[in-house]
């Protein structure tokens, strides 16, 4: 099973990395400080599984974005594709627009 990933343009490459330009995109994000990332992942997964005001389901995408603060996970986010408006979450998650970078 192939997962969707958001589109990007490669602007530079090296033997060990790529520099990518991404357009604006949306994420469902859970801000939960924890040591393993399960709670944040679960909140995002519940959202894409239909735990939102419209009971709408979304495809799983890559990458899953994680931010660390020291040795703890600060937040987890799933990229949302192919829409400009998303139903509000019903759990411990928020929808955020990420500017082009």
Buried (B, 14 or more C-beta within 10 A) or exposed (E): EEEEEBEBEEEEEEEEEEEBEBEEBBBBBBBBEBEEBEBBBBBBBBBBEEBBEEEBEBEBBEEBBEEEEEEEBBBBBBBBBEEEEBBEBEEBBBBEEBEEE
